[in-house]
């Protein structure tokens, strides 16, 4: 039977540490780290994510500003808000909640955020830093995945790792982080032929494909470590579920994360971590 890795428990431990860290930083520098979040429209998923970020800020003591704008905001108006935040010395991190309405160029908006305030790690400068092994801001979900693996002392060096999914947000950056830790990486995707034959070779399998209960027992290697990044609705029950059929693979793998309570809480916690790191760079430079 697999050991279930609780991202929720790890997240709580890290938040306790960061709460103390923020108190010390405020005593030393006279202010707290400050995260500004821009929410466009009222998409339920986006509203839920932003609420979770506000809650985490409050728990840790990070100053939070949430700027809510209607769905019909123009791209120019949104850029003006970002420019104001870029120039505001009291703001350390800027996050624009994605996805944005179709009339707004998402890439253009991300690129307009100052790289040293881009707590999501999506700006091309931060992406380049990751691939060139230079200091930069690491995307929150990939960072959380690595911390979850380290929390249970999973050895990465020399292991065969398969990532299902090639998004710029999860699949590609986590593959690079695993490669930097000397794993042998395969990136699988919707065009991969005979996917099960590829995933069954994985000592570490990271599922970030966005399909509910997609990974079944016959797709995993005996004793594999399985990290489930998916956040989906079970088509039968309507409840939250991951990309992995948890119950189907549980007695075949050695470690596994569950949805909810796995990578999700760590993603928000790593956002807090990135905000603190940005603050430290700003006050010390």
N, C-alpha and C positions, 0 to 999 in steps of 0.2 A: 504494500500500500504506500502510495506516495506521501511525502511530507508536503503539506500545503504551506507555501510561503505567504505570510500575511503582509501585504504592502501597507495595510492600514496600521498594524502594530508598529512597523518600522517608521512609518510616517509620523506617528504620535511621538516616538522617541526623538526623532529629528526635530520636530516642532518644539519640544521641550528645550532642547539644546539651543535652538535658534531664538527662543524667547529670552533666554539668559543672555545670548549674544547681542540681541537688539538693545537690551537694557544697558549693557556695558558700552555699546557703541554710542547710545544717546548720552550717557554720562561723559564719554570722552569727547564727542564732537558737537554736542548741543542740539542734535536733532536725530530723528529716526529715519531709516530707509523709507522711501516713498514710491509706491507703485500707482501709476495711473492706467486705468482700463477704459477703453472706449467700446461701448456696446451700441451697435446700429440695429434698429428694429426690435422685434419681440419674439424671435424664434425661441421656442421653449427650451431646446437643447442649449442654446447660447446663454439664455437667461440663467439656466441651472448652473452652467459652468462659471459664469460671472459671480453668482451667489456663493458658490463654493470658494472662489478666490477671495471674496470679501470676508468670508468666515475665517479663512486661514490667516489673512492679514490681521484680523482682530485677535485671533488666538495668540499670534506671535508678537504683536505689537507694532507691526509695520503700518505706516500711514497709507491709507487707501483712498484714492479718488476714483469714483466710477462716473464716467460721462456717458449719459444715455441720449441717443439721438434717433429721430424717426427714420423709417425705412427709406424715405424719399430725400434724405440728405444728399447734396451734390458732392461729387468727388472734390471739387475745389473747397467746399466748406470743411470737409473732413481733413484735407491737407492743411488747412489753416489751423485747425485744432492741434494737429500733430506738430506743426511748426512752433506753436506756442509752447507746447510741452517740451519740445526739443530745446528751446531757449530758456526754459524755467530751471534755474539751478537747484531748486528744491525737489525736483522730480528726478528720481534715479532710474526708474524703469517705465517703459511704455508698452502696452499690449493692446492691440486691436483684435477684438474677438472675431474669429472667423467661423463660418463663411460670411462674406459681405454680399449685399445685393448685387444683382447681375450688372447693373449700370455702373458699378465702381470697379476699376481695375485693381484687383487684389494685389498683384505683384508690385504695381506702382506704389500702392499704399505702404506695403511692407518695406520697400526700398527707401521710402521717405523718412522712416524712423532712424534716428541717429544710432549707429552701430553699437555705441557704448551704453545705450538705453534699451536696446532690443532684447528684452528678457526672454523672448521666445526663441532667440537664436536663429531667426529665419533670414536676416539680412544677408546679402551676398558676401559682405566682408566677414561675417561670422561663419558662414558656410565655408568660405575659402580657408579661414583659419583652422577649421576642423580638419579639412583635407590636407592642409600643409603642416599639420601638427604644431600650430602656433597658438598662443593664448587667445582665447575668444569665448563667446557665450555658447554653451552647449544646449541644444534643444531639450526641453524639459522631459518629454517621454523617454527618449533614448537614455538620457542621464539617469532617470528613475529606474530603467531596466538594468543598467549596469550596477546601480547601488543595491537593487534587490538581489542580483546574483552574488555580489560581494557580501551581503548580509548573512548568507548561509555558506560562505566560503566555497562557492563553486569555482573550481579551477577552469580557467578559460584557455590558457596557453596550450596549444597543440590540439585542442578539441575541434571537431567538425561541427560548425554552426550553420544552420539553415534559417534564413529569414524569409517568410512568406509575405510579400508586399514590398513595393519599391517606391513608396511615397517619399517626398522631400522632408516630410515631418517626422516619420518614424523609420521606415524601411532602410533608406539609404544612409542616414546618419548613424543608426545603431549598427549597421554593417561595418561602417568605418571604425566605430569605437571598438567593436569586437576584433576587427583586423589589427588595430593598434595594440590589442592585448594578445596578439599572436594566435588567434583562432584562424582556422581555415574556413573561409566564408563562401556560401552559395546563396545567391539571391534568387528566390523563386517567385513566380507571378502568374497571372492569368493565362499567359501564353506558354508556360512551362509544360512540356509533354511528359506524361506519366509522372505527375507530381508526387504521388505516394512513394515511388521508387527513390525520389530525391529526399523527401522528408524523413524516410525511414533510415537514412544514413546519418541523421543528425544526433550528435551527443547533446546539443543544445538547440531547441527548436523555438523560434520566436514567431508567433502568428500575429500578423498585422494586416489582415486581408479585408476586414470589414464584412464578413459573411457569417451569420449566426450558426454556431455549432458545426462549422465547416471541417475542422480537423477531427477525424475519427480514429478509433483504435488501430485500424490497419495502416494508418499513416505515420505512426510513431514507433521509434525503436525501443526495445525493452531497456528500461533504466534511464531513458532520456530525461533531460531537464526541459520542461515546457513553460514558456512565458507567453501568456495570453494577453494581447494588447487590445483586442476587439471590445467595443462597447456597442452591443446590438440589442434588439428586442426579439425575444423568442417568438417565432411566428405562431406557435400554438398557445403559449401561456401569456404572452405580452410582457413577461418579466425580463429584466436585464439579463443578458448572457454574453459570453465571449465568442471568439472565433473557434474555440476548442470545445468539443463535447466533453465537458469535465468528467461526468460520471462514466462515460464510455472508456476514457483513457486512464482513470485514476489508479487502477491497480496494476498498470503496466509501466508507468513512469516512476522516476525517483523523486523528483521535485516538480511542483506545478503551482502557478498562481491562479487565483479564482476571480471571477467577475460576478458581482462587484467585490471590492476589497483588496484588489491586487495592485495592478500598475496605476489605476486611476488616482488613488490618493497620493501616490508618489509623484505623479506628474505635477499636481498642484504644489506639493511640498518642494519639488525642485524649482518651480517657478519662484517660490519664496526665497530659496537658496540663491538663485540667480539675481534676484532683486538686492539681496544683501551684498553679494559680490560686486554688483554695479555700484552700490553706495560706497563701499570701501575704496574702490578705484577712484570715485569722484572726490571723496574727502581727503584722500592721501595724495592726490596729484595737484 
